[in-house]
Amino acid sequence: MDGQTAGDDLLSAIRPEIAQLPESGILIVANYGREKEGLLPLWFGEGDLPTPDFIGEAATTALKAGNTFYTYQRGIPPLRQALSDYLERLYSVPVATDRLTVTTSGMQAIMLTMQMLVGPGDEMVAVSPVWPNIFSAARITGGTVRQVATERREDGWRLDLDRLVDACGPKTRAIFINSPSNPTGWIMPEEDMIALRDFARGRGIWIIADEVYGRFVYDGPEGSRAPSFLEITEPDDRLIVINTFSKNWSMTGWRIGWVVAPPALGRVYENLVQFNTSGTTTFLQHGAATALNDGDPTVDALVERCRKGREIVCSRLETLPNIRLTRPAGAFYLLFGVEGETDSIALAKSLIDRAGVGLAPGSAFGEGGEGYLRLCFAGSHAHLEKAMDRLVPALGG
Amino acid sequence: MDGQTAGDDLLSAIRPEIAQLPESGILIVANYGREKEGLLPLWFGEGDLPTPDFIGEAATTALKAGNTFYTYQRGIPPLRQALSDYLERLYSVPVATDRLTVTTSGMQAIMLTMQMLVGPGDEMVAVSPVWPNIFSAARITGGTVRQVATERREDGWRLDLDRLVDACGPKTRAIFINSPSNPTGWIMPEEDMIALRDFARGRGIWIIADEVYGRFVYDGPEGSRAPSFLEITEPDDRLIVINTFSKNWSMTGWRIGWVVAPPALGRVYENLVQFNTSGTTTFLQHGAATALNDGDPTVDALVERCRKGREIVCSRLETLPNIRLTRPAGAFYLLFGVEGETDSIALAKSLIDRAGVGLAPGSAFGEGGEGYLRLCFAGSHAHLEKAMDRLVPALGG
């Protein structure tokens, strides 16, 4: 057999669902442009600030003290306590440690939850456009995802709640809500959250709330935050909240997240952690606890930086007659449309060639995303200004 | 609803396969004895040496240098190169970097492989007794595991290869071999590996080789190692090799492992990493590379320490007439039987109460394990001597 034949043979010998996992549209574009000299990449979901020193030092101290052994599957007690304190400080509701599990990334929090809720024959309804990893995680566990797209109006992105409710059928086990949304910045209004909670309670459907960007909101005073499902539910509600250290404290490379679940599911998550990765790096958890306990000013400063980043990119692109955008209410992305463009991958590639700027294609984010491009404004302001100087003329401004 | 009712209701609202994941028999015993004052725990699979400083320093340096961003899903290039160099040094066969994926623990290497190969309706055949997490990982992905037990003879544990072959039916997608074995120390002879390779090739069955303890062998000269499936296969064979940094370099708390697979599966593992955890901690990978490049003396010293640990525990227990044991050829566990005892969980609990020593019950390891207890001899010699001083009289010596 030659190499190609051998490769095809091997791919036919694994589960077809896994062999056919789609390549991320973001990566298709990133791989196209990654090596281009002088490229300004705004396609991924992270800023350009390294983790603050005080967080790294706490982890280093724990490492030097010999915290290099196996530890609690659900996370070390000081970290779970710090999480409980943080959530209560933020939302003014108690979140007991028996509801908390530390995970190896927000992504893992999602995967464990898919394993628990969305198996073969099960459906999940997700509000789109949405981070495409959601679709693939559900596909790996055997489930299917039905999408309900938000729509861009003059005053922002909007979800038609009736359409979401209508999309839930007899096989629907869970509804996935990412608010503030990656990629649109949409924030679900609290009255909609309450209506959805009541609908889900009546039907016994789980709500999976990805609240990773909950601190990144722009239209209120400094220190504002998005409403959380934690505020309008009871501990025994069928609610799973997904979160991560990645965005708030510039810790993308650390791979630590957490999940909030009903207390009765504690042993279930303990098992799932055990059989997926057997826990999160012991000494790094001390750094994560320090981020929670001492990192509020870090988050506030980062959100302010992003607020100015949003101003930079929106004020420049708003001047262009062929650009469709509304300022994102939250998260740190702008999803904007270009008049007449219907192939966002081709457009993103063309902007790499013509402008030297890397954007993510909207089509990667599912229904409602095609015709749009996603731009991350979490980076430095000088970097964003430079990218705008290139993008505006390339887009016809 | 009261708390109990609410909990039952929630557990009935998740996938039954997940709700019913069995609690680890090791944890049942450990939870029974964990808080007992003065207990000597030998139930888990780790020693008592913290990670060597030179490895921690490499990670700390990378952290301080700002390596805190997202990185390659399959691992940073210097780590994959160090893995390739290490494996070639050890086995004198080339293992190209396109076959290597860094994972968040050996456990994750197993889970990703289960997702890829062992879905609903699929069967895996595993040589038992075996680390129980294997069963649960396959159960989470929807598969079933058929066990073929090794048997203890005067000269060591033995596998009847014909029984392994006979256990493979039309639904068998993979054969799981952990050699050297946790918990028995059994090492699969190279001629059996070749025969199994030929059988698997003929039937198109995958071999999953868990070679985590490949460096821990005791009956040859210093620097010996167990035979590896890497030595007797081609890159395009249906072979997945699982490994971890945990045991060789005392890095259990780090959560880093790796997998060797055919080059054609590179993108598959990249996707699986992406959708399970989105990668392994960036700066820690620099520590792992240093472990591989500079850590050979560390491994040799640790194996020597375990060789003496094996001598301590075996020489003491061999004197007891009611103890059934053969010296383990590899890994760092002794699985020993006690005449007349058929309930290893009850026996392990009783030894906590009567001797203050924590052992793992053999029944946790599947077929062939009941009636035995597993003792980890990777700890300090003083600790092992003290445990023997307590165990020998309690076992009737």
Chai-1 contact restraints between the chains, C-beta under 6 A:
chainA,res_idxA,chainB,res_idxB,connection_type,confidence,min_distance_angstrom,max_distance_angstrom,comment,restraint_id
A,A6,B,D236,contact,1.0,0.0,6.0,A-B,restraint_1
A,G7,B,A264,contact,1.0,0.0,6.0,A-B,restraint_2
A,L10,B,P262,contact,1.0,0.0,6.0,A-B,restraint_3
A,L10,B,A264,contact,1.0,0.0,6.0,A-B,restraint_4
A,I14,B,M116,contact,1.0,0.0,6.0,A-B,restraint_5
A,R15,B,G119,contact,1.0,0.0,6.0,A-B,restraint_6
A,I18,B,M116,contact,1.0,0.0,6.0,A-B,restraint_7
A,L21,B,N271,contact,1.0,0.0,6.0,A-B,restraint_8
A,E46,B,Y70,contact,1.0,0.0,6.0,A-B,restraint_9
A,P50,B,G66,contact,1.0,0.0,6.0,A-B,restraint_10
A,P50,B,T68,contact,1.0,0.0,6.0,A-B,restraint_11
A,T51,B,T68,contact,1.0,0.0,6.0,A-B,restraint_12
A,G56,B,L63,contact,1.0,0.0,6.0,A-B,restraint_13
A,T60,B,T60,contact,1.0,0.0,6.0,A-B,restraint_14
A,L63,B,G56,contact,1.0,0.0,6.0,A-B,restraint_15
A,G66,B,P50,contact,1.0,0.0,6.0,A-B,restraint_16
A,T68,B,P50,contact,1.0,0.0,6.0,A-B,restraint_17
A,T68,B,T51,contact,1.0,0.0,6.0,A-B,restraint_18
A,T68,B,G253,contact,1.0,0.0,6.0,A-B,restraint_19
A,F69,B,T252,contact,1.0,0.0,6.0,A-B,restraint_20
A,F69,B,G253,contact,1.0,0.0,6.0,A-B,restraint_21
A,Y70,B,E46,contact,1.0,0.0,6.0,A-B,restraint_22
A,Y70,B,T252,contact,1.0,0.0,6.0,A-B,restraint_23
A,T104,B,T104,contact,1.0,0.0,6.0,A-B,restraint_24
A,T104,B,T277,contact,1.0,0.0,6.0,A-B,restraint_25
A,S105,B,T277,contact,1.0,0.0,6.0,A-B,restraint_26
A,S105,B,S278,contact,1.0,0.0,6.0,A-B,restraint_27
A,M107,B,T277,contact,1.0,0.0,6.0,A-B,restraint_28
A,M107,B,S278,contact,1.0,0.0,6.0,A-B,restraint_29
A,Q108,B,T277,contact,1.0,0.0,6.0,A-B,restraint_30
A,M111,B,N276,contact,1.0,0.0,6.0,A-B,restraint_31
A,Q115,B,I140,contact,1.0,0.0,6.0,A-B,restraint_32
A,M116,B,I14,contact,1.0,0.0,6.0,A-B,restraint_33
A,M116,B,I18,contact,1.0,0.0,6.0,A-B,restraint_34
A,G119,B,R15,contact,1.0,0.0,6.0,A-B,restraint_35
A,P120,B,P120,contact,1.0,0.0,6.0,A-B,restraint_36
A,N133,B,F275,contact,1.0,0.0,6.0,A-B,restraint_37
A,S136,B,F275,contact,1.0,0.0,6.0,A-B,restraint_38
A,A137,B,F275,contact,1.0,0.0,6.0,A-B,restraint_39
A,I140,B,Q115,contact,1.0,0.0,6.0,A-B,restraint_40
A,I140,B,F275,contact,1.0,0.0,6.0,A-B,restraint_41
A,D236,B,A6,contact,1.0,0.0,6.0,A-B,restraint_42
A,T252,B,F69,contact,1.0,0.0,6.0,A-B,restraint_43
A,T252,B,Y70,contact,1.0,0.0,6.0,A-B,restraint_44
A,G253,B,T68,contact,1.0,0.0,6.0,A-B,restraint_45
A,G253,B,F69,contact,1.0,0.0,6.0,A-B,restraint_46
A,G253,B,T282,contact,1.0,0.0,6.0,A-B,restraint_47
A,W254,B,T281,contact,1.0,0.0,6.0,A-B,restraint_48
A,R255,B,T281,contact,1.0,0.0,6.0,A-B,restraint_49
A,P262,B,L10,contact,1.0,0.0,6.0,A-B,restraint_50
A,A264,B,G7,contact,1.0,0.0,6.0,A-B,restraint_51
A,A264,B,L10,contact,1.0,0.0,6.0,A-B,restraint_52
A,N271,B,L21,contact,1.0,0.0,6.0,A-B,restraint_53
A,F275,B,N133,contact,1.0,0.0,6.0,A-B,restraint_54
A,F275,B,S136,contact,1.0,0.0,6.0,A-B,restraint_55
A,F275,B,A137,contact,1.0,0.0,6.0,A-B,restraint_56
A,F275,B,I140,contact,1.0,0.0,6.0,A-B,restraint_57
A,N276,B,M111,contact,1.0,0.0,6.0,A-B,restraint_58
A,T277,B,T104,contact,1.0,0.0,6.0,A-B,restraint_59
A,T277,B,S105,contact,1.0,0.0,6.0,A-B,restraint_60
A,T277,B,M107,contact,1.0,0.0,6.0,A-B,restraint_61
A,T277,B,Q108,contact,1.0,0.0,6.0,A-B,restraint_62
A,S278,B,S105,contact,1.0,0.0,6.0,A-B,restraint_63
A,S278,B,M107,contact,1.0,0.0,6.0,A-B,restraint_64
A,T281,B,W254,contact,1.0,0.0,6.0,A-B,restraint_65
A,T281,B,R255,contact,1.0,0.0,6.0,A-B,restraint_66
A,T282,B,G253,contact,1.0,0.0,6.0,A-B,restraint_67
